[in-house]
Amino acid sequence: MKQILFLMIFLPIVIQAESKIDSHDINFTAYYSISDINGKVQKIQASKIDWKKVNDKFQVSPFQISFLLKDMNTGDSTRDEHMLEILGYPEQTSIVLNIQGLRYNSDATKKMLNGTIMINGITKPFETEVILEESNQKLEVSGKFKISLKNHDVKAPSLMFISVKDTVNCEYKLTLLEK
């Protein structure tokens, strides 16, 4: 009896789930020296996302998120058409994130999703600090990251001889719902 009680106390607590994305909010901002351009990703596609929590630490299996370039919207159809063109459309139809895993820093205060991002047909390493919040059988995943246009051979668009700055900021919030 003591052995069973000992095992129950000291075995790791494991919560495991397979999830689908219930909702998302993905925004991007490009910067001109005279103004900012804010955009939103309307739809995304995601592979199955398996996650588990072991002793208060999350583990995530590899997964993929992609969104069609045509689902990016800045609120100005002319600007959106130009954005499609500089991102390689119609030869390139989507931006693809391949997430390989989740790692914690040495004192477990920061969590990082890492993998690759493909833009304009060019794949580069990708990493983003992530905030994970679990409640009511949902896992909320949020964070920010920056993308360099030059790293993906994207020629920065210009307006009246003023070019967009190289860095585009992205913010995301995904809500994963257990299946």
C-alpha positions as a Markdown table, in Angstrom:
| # | Residue | x | y | z |
|---|---|---|---|---|
| 1 | Met | 0.0 | 0.0 | 0.0 |
| 2 | Lys | 2.8 | 2.4 | 0.8 |
| 3 | Gln | 4.5 | 1.7 | -2.5 |
| 4 | Ile | 1.3 | 2.5 | -4.4 |
| 5 | Leu | 0.9 | 5.8 | -2.5 |
| 6 | Phe | 4.6 | 6.6 | -3.1 |
| 7 | Leu | 4.2 | 6.0 | -6.9 |
| 8 | Met | 1.0 | 8.1 | -7.0 |
| 9 | Ile | 2.7 | 11.0 | -5.3 |
| 10 | Phe | 6.0 | 11.0 | -7.2 |
| 11 | Leu | 5.0 | 9.9 | -10.7 |
| 12 | Pro | 4.9 | 12.9 | -13.0 |
| 13 | Ile | 1.5 | 14.5 | -13.6 |
| 14 | Val | 0.8 | 14.3 | -17.4 |
| 15 | Ile | -2.0 | 16.0 | -19.2 |
| 16 | Gln | -2.1 | 15.3 | -22.9 |
| 17 | Ala | -4.3 | 16.6 | -25.7 |
| 18 | Glu | -4.7 | 16.7 | -29.4 |
| 19 | Ser | -5.9 | 20.1 | -30.5 |
| 20 | Lys | -7.4 | 22.1 | -33.3 |
| 21 | Ile | -7.2 | 25.8 | -33.6 |
| 22 | Asp | -10.5 | 27.2 | -32.3 |
| 23 | Ser | -9.7 | 30.9 | -33.0 |
| 24 | His | -6.8 | 33.1 | -34.1 |
| 25 | Asp | -5.7 | 36.7 | -34.2 |
| 26 | Ile | -2.6 | 37.3 | -36.3 |
| 27 | Asn | -1.5 | 40.9 | -37.1 |
| 28 | Phe | 1.5 | 42.4 | -38.9 |
| 29 | Thr | 2.9 | 45.9 | -39.0 |
| 30 | Ala | 5.2 | 47.2 | -41.7 |
| 31 | Tyr | 6.9 | 50.6 | -41.1 |
| 32 | Tyr | 7.4 | 53.5 | -43.5 |
| 33 | Ser | 9.2 | 56.5 | -42.0 |
| 34 | Ile | 6.0 | 58.5 | -42.5 |
| 35 | Ser | 3.4 | 56.0 | -41.3 |
| 36 | Asp | 2.7 | 52.4 | -40.2 |
| 37 | Ile | 0.8 | 49.8 | -42.2 |
| 38 | Asn | -1.2 | 47.4 | -40.2 |
| 39 | Gly | -2.5 | 44.2 | -41.6 |
| 40 | Lys | -4.4 | 41.1 | -40.5 |
| 41 | Val | -4.3 | 37.4 | -41.5 |
| 42 | Gln | -7.9 | 36.4 | -42.1 |
| 43 | Lys | -7.6 | 32.6 | -42.3 |
| 44 | Ile | -5.0 | 30.0 | -41.4 |
| 45 | Gln | -4.6 | 26.3 | -41.9 |
| 46 | Ala | -2.9 | 24.1 | -39.3 |
| 47 | Ser | -1.9 | 20.5 | -39.0 |
| 48 | Lys | -2.9 | 18.5 | -35.9 |
| 49 | Ile | -1.2 | 20.0 | -32.8 |
| 50 | Asp | -0.4 | 17.5 | -30.0 |
| 51 | Trp | 0.6 | 19.0 | -26.7 |
| 52 | Lys | 1.0 | 17.7 | -23.2 |
| 53 | Lys | 1.9 | 19.1 | -19.8 |
| 54 | Val | 4.4 | 17.2 | -17.7 |
| 55 | Asn | 5.1 | 18.5 | -14.2 |
| 56 | Asp | 3.9 | 22.0 | -15.1 |
| 57 | Lys | 6.0 | 22.1 | -18.4 |
| 58 | Phe | 4.4 | 22.0 | -21.8 |
| 59 | Gln | 5.7 | 19.8 | -24.6 |
| 60 | Val | 4.5 | 20.2 | -28.2 |
| 61 | Ser | 5.0 | 17.8 | -31.1 |
| 62 | Pro | 6.0 | 19.3 | -34.5 |
| 63 | Phe | 3.2 | 21.0 | -36.4 |
| 64 | Gln | 2.6 | 23.3 | -39.3 |
| 65 | Ile | 0.7 | 26.5 | -39.7 |
| 66 | Ser | 0.2 | 28.2 | -43.1 |
| 67 | Phe | -1.8 | 31.0 | -44.5 |
| 68 | Leu | -2.6 | 32.0 | -48.0 |
| 69 | Leu | -1.1 | 35.3 | -49.1 |
| 70 | Lys | -4.6 | 36.2 | -50.4 |
| 71 | Asp | -5.9 | 36.0 | -46.8 |
| 72 | Met | -3.6 | 38.9 | -45.7 |
| 73 | Asn | -5.5 | 42.2 | -45.6 |
| 74 | Thr | -4.3 | 45.8 | -44.8 |
| 75 | Gly | -7.6 | 47.5 | -45.6 |
| 76 | Asp | -6.4 | 48.9 | -48.9 |
| 77 | Ser | -7.0 | 46.6 | -51.9 |
| 78 | Thr | -4.4 | 48.4 | -54.1 |
| 79 | Arg | -1.8 | 48.0 | -51.4 |
| 80 | Asp | -2.8 | 44.4 | -50.8 |
| 81 | Glu | -2.4 | 43.6 | -54.5 |
| 82 | His | 1.1 | 45.2 | -54.4 |
| 83 | Met | 1.9 | 43.2 | -51.3 |
| 84 | Leu | 0.9 | 40.0 | -53.1 |
| 85 | Glu | 3.2 | 40.9 | -55.9 |
| 86 | Ile | 6.3 | 41.6 | -53.8 |
| 87 | Leu | 5.7 | 38.3 | -51.8 |
| 88 | Gly | 6.0 | 36.3 | -55.1 |
| 89 | Tyr | 2.3 | 35.7 | -55.8 |
| 90 | Pro | 1.1 | 33.8 | -57.9 |
| 91 | Glu | 4.2 | 31.5 | -57.9 |
| 92 | Gln | 4.2 | 31.6 | -54.1 |
| 93 | Thr | 0.7 | 31.2 | -52.5 |
| 94 | Ser | 1.4 | 31.0 | -48.8 |
| 95 | Ile | 3.6 | 31.6 | -45.8 |
| 96 | Val | 4.4 | 28.4 | -43.9 |
| 97 | Leu | 5.6 | 28.0 | -40.3 |
| 98 | Asn | 7.0 | 24.6 | -39.4 |
| 99 | Ile | 7.3 | 24.4 | -35.7 |
| 100 | Gln | 9.7 | 21.7 | -34.5 |
| 101 | Gly | 9.2 | 22.1 | -30.8 |
| 102 | Leu | 9.1 | 24.1 | -27.6 |
| 103 | Arg | 12.0 | 24.7 | -25.4 |
| 104 | Tyr | 12.4 | 26.4 | -22.0 |
| 105 | Asn | 15.4 | 28.6 | -21.0 |
| 106 | Ser | 17.6 | 27.5 | -18.2 |
| 107 | Asp | 15.5 | 28.8 | -15.3 |
| 108 | Ala | 12.1 | 27.9 | -17.1 |
| 109 | Thr | 10.9 | 31.5 | -17.2 |
| 110 | Lys | 10.8 | 31.7 | -21.0 |
| 111 | Lys | 9.3 | 29.4 | -23.5 |
| 112 | Met | 10.4 | 29.4 | -27.2 |
| 113 | Leu | 8.8 | 27.8 | -30.2 |
| 114 | Asn | 11.4 | 27.0 | -32.8 |
| 115 | Gly | 11.4 | 25.8 | -36.4 |
| 116 | Thr | 11.4 | 27.4 | -39.8 |
| 117 | Ile | 9.4 | 30.0 | -41.7 |
| 118 | Met | 9.0 | 30.0 | -45.5 |
| 119 | Ile | 8.3 | 33.3 | -47.2 |
| 120 | Asn | 8.7 | 33.9 | -51.0 |
| 121 | Gly | 9.9 | 30.3 | -51.3 |
| 122 | Ile | 12.8 | 30.9 | -49.0 |
| 123 | Thr | 13.0 | 29.0 | -45.7 |
| 124 | Lys | 14.8 | 30.4 | -42.7 |
| 125 | Pro | 15.2 | 29.4 | -39.0 |
| 126 | Phe | 12.4 | 30.8 | -36.9 |
| 127 | Glu | 12.0 | 31.3 | -33.1 |
| 128 | Thr | 9.5 | 33.1 | -31.0 |
| 129 | Glu | 9.0 | 33.6 | -27.3 |
| 130 | Val | 5.6 | 32.2 | -26.5 |
| 131 | Ile | 3.1 | 32.7 | -23.7 |
| 132 | Leu | 1.0 | 29.6 | -22.9 |
| 133 | Glu | -2.2 | 29.8 | -20.8 |
| 134 | Glu | -4.4 | 26.8 | -20.1 |
| 135 | Ser | -8.0 | 27.0 | -19.0 |
| 136 | Asn | -11.3 | 25.2 | -19.6 |
| 137 | Gln | -9.8 | 22.6 | -21.9 |
| 138 | Lys | -8.3 | 25.4 | -24.1 |
| 139 | Leu | -4.7 | 26.4 | -24.5 |
| 140 | Glu | -4.0 | 30.0 | -25.5 |
| 141 | Val | -0.7 | 30.5 | -27.4 |
| 142 | Ser | 0.5 | 34.1 | -27.9 |
| 143 | Gly | 3.6 | 36.0 | -28.7 |
| 144 | Lys | 5.5 | 38.4 | -31.1 |
| 145 | Phe | 8.2 | 38.0 | -33.6 |
| 146 | Lys | 10.0 | 40.0 | -36.3 |
| 147 | Ile | 10.6 | 39.1 | -40.0 |
| 148 | Ser | 13.4 | 40.5 | -42.1 |
| 149 | Leu | 12.2 | 41.1 | -45.7 |
| 150 | Lys | 15.8 | 40.9 | -47.0 |
| 151 | Asn | 16.3 | 37.5 | -45.5 |
| 152 | His | 13.5 | 36.2 | -47.8 |
| 153 | Asp | 14.6 | 38.1 | -50.9 |
| 154 | Val | 11.5 | 40.4 | -50.6 |
| 155 | Lys | 12.1 | 43.8 | -52.2 |
| 156 | Ala | 10.7 | 46.4 | -49.8 |
| 157 | Pro | 7.8 | 48.3 | -51.4 |
| 158 | Ser | 8.0 | 52.0 | -51.6 |
| 159 | Leu | 5.6 | 54.9 | -51.6 |
| 160 | Met | 6.8 | 58.1 | -53.3 |
| 161 | Phe | 10.4 | 57.0 | -53.1 |
| 162 | Ile | 10.2 | 56.1 | -49.4 |
| 163 | Ser | 10.7 | 52.3 | -48.8 |
| 164 | Val | 9.2 | 50.2 | -46.1 |
| 165 | Lys | 11.7 | 49.4 | -43.4 |
| 166 | Asp | 13.2 | 45.9 | -43.6 |
| 167 | Thr | 11.6 | 44.5 | -40.4 |
| 168 | Val | 7.9 | 43.5 | -40.2 |
| 169 | Asn | 6.5 | 42.9 | -36.7 |
| 170 | Cys | 4.0 | 40.1 | -36.2 |
| 171 | Glu | 1.8 | 39.4 | -33.2 |
| 172 | Tyr | -0.3 | 36.3 | -32.8 |
| 173 | Lys | -2.8 | 34.7 | -30.5 |
| 174 | Leu | -4.1 | 31.2 | -31.1 |
| 175 | Thr | -6.7 | 29.4 | -29.0 |
| 176 | Leu | -6.3 | 25.6 | -29.2 |
| 177 | Leu | -9.4 | 23.6 | -28.4 |
| 178 | Glu | -9.0 | 20.0 | -27.2 |
| 179 | Lys | -10.6 | 17.5 | -29.6 |
